[in-house]
Amino acid sequence: MDGGEPLPQRRRRKKAESGEARECDRTPLHTSVGEKGVGAQEDRCDGGVEKKDEEEWFPDQKIYGKYEYLDHTADVQFHTWGDSLPEAMEQQVVCMFSYITDLGTVEEVGESDVEVSAHDMQSLLYAFMDEFLYQFSVDGFVARRVTITSFDRETWKITAKGFGEKFQPRVKHPQGTEIKAITYSAMQILEDEDSQKAEIFVIVDI
């Protein structure tokens, strides 16, 4: 899908300019279940990303989920959040498809079933996103909404449904940016032990 038509302004945060002062709350609010392992505490810090209000980022674009795009060298980073880890994972898939096309043009007229298993939380997230990307590559299915129906932390399994339709580039759906692959690079899965709220950072190859 190289050379596609540009989508409406994407919800992106730009990294702060070099040397620009930024505040960072060092209170460990989240428990990482990512590459540092369960129990590792993460600083509540942007890593150089400048915070702004969503209205300032995207004044003309309707928000379809709890996600944003973060600029990254040569690639793009998806940042999602939710009231639970499953919701934040669902939002990663929605974020991915919103980068491929304008979800405002996608109708929920079809369904897609996904079932994946893995050996830890990071590989489970990877397999979950990769399966939806595979279905898009093979069948052209674009999910505007995703629901995880089963989430098993003990056996590392997810069952989910995607709701959307077959991609019709230029006919119905604007063609955005091709996503070549999900990556493990700088992947972070963060949870608040008390509230169970979660946020996830994933870099994809474009």
C-alpha positions as CSV (number, residue, x, y, z in Angstrom):
1,M,0.0,0.0,0.0
2,D,2.9,2.3,-0.6
3,G,2.2,5.8,-2.0
4,G,-1.3,5.9,-0.5
5,E,-3.4,9.0,-0.1
6,P,-2.7,10.9,3.1
7,L,-5.2,10.5,5.9
8,P,-6.6,13.3,7.9
9,Q,-4.2,14.7,10.5
10,R,-3.2,11.9,12.8
11,R,-3.2,12.2,16.5
12,R,0.6,12.5,17.0
13,R,2.7,13.8,19.8
14,K,6.1,15.3,18.8
15,K,9.1,14.7,21.0
16,A,10.4,17.7,22.9
17,E,13.2,19.6,21.3
18,S,16.7,18.7,22.4
19,G,17.5,20.5,25.7
20,E,13.9,21.5,26.3
21,A,13.0,21.4,29.9
22,R,10.3,18.9,30.9
23,E,8.8,17.7,34.1
24,C,8.8,14.1,35.0
25,D,6.9,12.5,37.9
26,R,9.2,9.9,39.4
27,T,6.4,8.3,41.5
28,P,6.2,4.6,40.6
29,L,2.6,4.4,39.7
30,H,2.8,1.4,37.3
31,T,4.0,-2.1,37.5
32,S,5.6,-3.3,34.3
33,V,4.7,-6.6,32.8
34,G,7.0,-6.0,29.8
35,E,10.6,-6.7,29.2
36,K,11.6,-5.8,32.8
37,G,9.4,-8.5,34.2
38,V,6.4,-8.5,36.6
39,G,7.0,-6.3,39.6
40,A,9.5,-3.9,38.1
41,Q,8.5,-0.3,38.7
42,E,8.3,2.2,35.9
43,D,8.9,5.9,36.4
44,R,5.9,8.0,35.2
45,C,8.0,9.8,32.6
46,D,7.4,10.7,29.0
47,G,10.8,9.8,27.8
48,G,11.2,13.1,26.0
49,V,7.6,13.4,24.7
50,E,5.9,16.7,25.2
51,K,2.4,16.6,26.7
52,K,-0.4,18.6,25.1
53,D,-4.2,18.5,25.3
54,E,-5.8,16.2,22.8
55,E,-7.8,19.1,21.4
56,E,-4.6,20.9,20.6
57,W,-3.2,17.8,18.9
58,F,-6.2,17.0,16.7
59,P,-8.6,19.9,16.4
60,D,-10.4,18.5,13.3
61,Q,-10.3,14.8,13.8
62,K,-12.9,12.7,15.6
63,I,-11.4,10.4,18.3
64,Y,-12.3,6.7,17.8
65,G,-10.5,5.3,20.8
66,K,-8.0,5.7,23.6
67,Y,-4.8,6.0,21.6
68,E,-2.3,8.3,20.0
69,Y,0.7,8.1,17.7
70,L,4.2,9.1,18.9
71,D,6.9,10.1,16.5
72,H,9.8,7.7,16.3
73,T,12.9,7.5,14.1
74,A,11.9,5.8,10.8
75,D,8.9,4.1,12.4
76,V,5.9,5.0,14.6
77,Q,5.0,4.2,18.2
78,F,1.4,3.4,19.2
79,H,0.4,4.6,22.7
80,T,-2.8,3.2,24.1
81,W,-4.5,3.2,27.5
82,G,-7.6,1.7,29.1
83,D,-9.4,0.9,32.4
84,S,-7.9,-2.6,32.2
85,L,-5.1,-4.3,30.3
86,P,-7.4,-6.1,27.9
87,E,-8.9,-2.7,26.9
88,A,-5.5,-1.2,26.3
89,M,-4.6,-4.2,24.1
90,E,-7.9,-3.8,22.2
91,Q,-7.0,-0.2,21.6
92,Q,-3.6,-1.2,20.1
93,V,-5.4,-3.0,17.3
94,V,-7.8,-0.1,16.8
95,C,-4.9,2.3,16.7
96,M,-3.1,0.1,14.2
97,F,-6.1,0.1,11.8
98,S,-6.6,3.9,12.2
99,Y,-3.1,4.3,10.9
100,I,-4.0,2.2,7.9
101,T,-7.2,4.0,7.0
102,D,-9.8,6.5,8.4
103,L,-12.0,4.5,10.7
104,G,-14.7,7.0,10.2
105,T,-15.3,5.3,6.8
106,V,-15.4,1.8,8.2
107,E,-18.7,0.2,9.0
108,E,-19.3,-2.7,11.4
109,V,-20.9,-5.0,8.9
110,G,-18.6,-8.0,9.4
111,E,-16.8,-9.9,12.2
112,S,-13.4,-11.5,12.6
113,D,-12.5,-14.1,15.2
114,V,-9.0,-14.2,16.7
115,E,-7.5,-16.7,19.1
116,V,-3.8,-16.5,20.0
117,S,-1.5,-18.0,22.7
118,A,2.0,-17.2,23.8
119,H,4.5,-17.7,26.6
120,D,4.5,-14.3,28.3
121,M,2.6,-10.9,28.2
122,Q,4.8,-9.3,25.6
123,S,4.6,-12.2,23.2
124,L,0.9,-12.4,23.8
125,L,0.4,-8.7,22.8
126,Y,2.6,-9.3,19.8
127,A,0.7,-12.4,18.7
128,F,-2.6,-10.5,19.2
129,M,-1.7,-7.6,17.0
130,D,0.1,-9.7,14.5
131,E,-2.9,-11.9,13.9
132,F,-5.1,-8.9,13.1
133,L,-2.4,-7.6,10.8
134,Y,-2.2,-11.0,9.1
135,Q,-5.9,-11.1,8.6
136,F,-5.8,-7.7,7.0
137,S,-2.9,-8.8,4.7
138,V,-4.8,-12.0,3.6
139,D,-8.5,-11.1,3.8
140,G,-8.4,-7.3,3.9
141,F,-10.4,-7.1,7.0
142,V,-10.3,-3.8,8.9
143,A,-11.5,-3.7,12.5
144,R,-13.1,-0.5,13.7
145,R,-13.8,-2.0,17.1
146,V,-12.2,-4.9,18.9
147,T,-13.5,-6.9,21.9
148,I,-11.5,-9.4,23.9
149,T,-13.9,-12.1,25.1
150,S,-11.4,-14.2,27.0
151,F,-8.1,-13.1,28.6
152,D,-6.2,-15.8,30.5
153,R,-3.0,-14.7,32.2
154,E,-2.2,-18.2,33.4
155,T,-2.1,-19.9,30.0
156,W,-1.3,-16.7,28.1
157,K,-4.3,-17.0,25.7
158,I,-6.6,-14.4,24.2
159,T,-9.9,-14.9,22.3
160,A,-11.3,-11.8,20.6
161,K,-13.6,-10.4,18.0
162,G,-13.1,-7.6,15.5
163,F,-16.0,-5.7,14.1
164,G,-15.5,-3.9,10.7
165,E,-15.4,-4.7,7.0
166,K,-13.3,-5.6,4.0
167,F,-10.9,-2.9,3.0
168,Q,-11.9,-1.1,-0.2
169,P,-9.0,1.3,-1.0
170,R,-9.9,4.4,-2.9
171,V,-13.4,3.1,-3.5
172,K,-14.6,3.6,0.1
173,H,-11.7,3.8,2.4
174,P,-8.8,6.3,2.1
175,Q,-5.4,4.5,1.9
176,G,-3.1,5.5,4.7
177,T,0.3,4.1,5.7
178,E,1.3,0.4,5.2
179,I,2.3,-1.4,8.4
180,K,4.9,-4.0,7.6
181,A,5.3,-5.6,11.0
182,I,4.8,-5.4,14.7
183,T,8.0,-5.2,16.7
184,Y,9.3,-5.9,20.2
185,S,11.4,-2.8,20.1
186,A,10.9,-0.6,23.3
187,M,7.6,-2.4,23.9
188,Q,6.1,-1.5,27.3
189,I,3.0,-2.9,29.1
190,L,2.2,-0.9,32.2
191,E,-0.4,-1.5,34.8
192,D,-1.5,0.2,38.0
193,E,-1.8,-2.4,40.7
194,D,-4.6,-0.6,42.5
195,S,-6.8,0.8,39.8
196,Q,-5.9,-1.9,37.2
197,K,-5.7,0.8,34.6
198,A,-3.1,0.1,31.9
199,E,-1.1,1.7,29.1
200,I,0.9,0.2,26.3
201,F,3.6,1.4,24.0
202,V,4.3,-0.5,20.7
203,I,6.6,0.4,17.8
204,V,5.6,-0.8,14.4
205,D,7.6,-1.1,11.2
206,I,6.2,1.1,8.4
